[in-house]
């Protein structure tokens, strides 16, 4: 007996051959799976999810155009701390009295088309010298080079969504 739920489960788990599909065929996977329900997240859940991952993307303006850079982060209360080098465009903007930025982090399951995304929007400023020693111990840079500037992003708004699977 044909069971569409079993078929979607087989597709999501990569058992596509039993349904006449080729593994890795994203088009077939997308057709076999229903669109996901999008649920808005509460602010506290957004903060908890942001704290559950160590990497995100900072979005800022560079030469009047949007720029995106992957960075690792830590949370200090409700402030996102990232590390950069002096030559980075984001450090220059943060030093000049601050800049409005977005910080995005997510955890998306590409096979099941589920997961979450959180976006924090606020002012990015250089961290005060008195706080730098503590952040140097807590936030190791992933990129090579002298990452001697710490940037604090203080969100004015934080929003998020969760893509809910068909089986929940």
N, C-alpha and C positions, 0 to 999 in steps of 0.2 A: 504494500500500500504506500502511495506517495505521501511523504510527510515533509512539508516545506520547512518546518523548524529543524528537522534532522538534516535537511540539505544545507540550510544556512549554517548549522553547527559544523558540518563537514567542511564547508567552504572556509569558515572562520578558523578552523583548526588545521587547514592545509590539506585535508583529505579530499582533494578535488577529483582525482581519477575515478572514484566510484560514481561520480555524477557526470562523467564525460568531459570534464574540464581539465585544462593543463595547469599544473602547479605554477604559481607566480603570475597567472593571467589576471592582472588587476581589473581589467574591464569585466571579465566574467565574475570575479569576486564582487565587484560593485553592483552588478545586475542581480546577483543572487542574494545580496543582503539588503534589507530594508534601510531607508534613511534613518539616522539616529535622532532620537528626541534630544533637544537641547534644553538644559536646565540652568537657569541663572544661579550662581553661587552667592551665599551670604558673605559679608565682609570677613567674618572670623574664619570661615572655611577657606576663603582666598588666602588669608595669612598663613593658615596651617599648611595648605598645599604649597605655597611659595617656600615655606621653611622646610618642606620635605625633599626638595631638590637643591642641587648646588650650582646649577648652570642655567642661564637664561640669556636673553638678548636685550641690550640697551638700544633704544631708538632715540636719535638726536638729530639736530640740524647741522649739516656741513655744507658750506657754500650755498645756502638757501635751498638745499635739497635734503630729503630724509636719508639718514644713514643708519645702518644696523650693524652691531658688533656682538658676537657671542662673548660672554664673560662669565666667570664664576662669581658667586656672591655669598654673603652671609646676612642674616637678619640680626639687627640689634633693636629689639623691641619692634616698633613699626617703622623702622628705617632700613632700607636696603643699602648695603655697603659693597662697593666694587673696587677693584684695584686697577690702576692704569699707569702708563708712563707719561712723562711730561710732553712728549711730542704728539700724543693722541689728541684728536680734535675734541673729544669729550672732556678731557682734563682742562684744555684751554677755555672752553665754555664755562665749566664749573668754577674755574678760578676767577672769571670775570663777573663775579656777583651772582653766579648761578644761571642755570638754563633749564627750561622745561623739557623733560624727557619722559619716555615711557620705558618701563621695564617689563618684559614678558617672559614667563616661564611656562612650561607645559610638560605633560606626560601623555603621549598619544600612542595607542596601540595601532600600528598600521595594518595589521592583519584583521583585527576585529572592528576597526573604525570607531574606537571608543577612547575616552580619556578626558583630560581637562586642560584648560588654558586660563592663566591669570594675567591681567595687565594692571600694573600700578603706574599711575601718572602723577608726576609732581616735579618739584624743584631739585636739581642736582647741584650740590655745592662741594667744594673741597672740605675734607675733614680737618678740624682744628688740630694744630700740632700736638697738643696735650693728649689727644686720643690715638695718635698714630702708632705708638709702641704697642698698645693693646691689639689693634687690628693687624699689625705685622705678625703677631703670634697666631692669630686666629684665621687669617685668610692668606693662604699660599697662592701665588700666581700660577696659572697653568702655562702661560706663554713665556718664552725665554726673554731675557732682557731685564733691565732695571725697572721694575714696576713700583715706583716710589711714591705714587700719588694715590690717595684713598678718596673716593667720592661717595658722599652720602646722598641717597635719593629719599626725599621725604614726600611720600605720596599724599596728594590731596584727594585722590580717588583711587579705589582699587575695585576691580570688577573681575568676574570670571564666569566661565561656562563649563559644564560637564556634558559630554556626549554619552548618552545612556544606551546600552546595548539592548537589542530586541528581546533578550531573554530575562531582563531584570524587571 
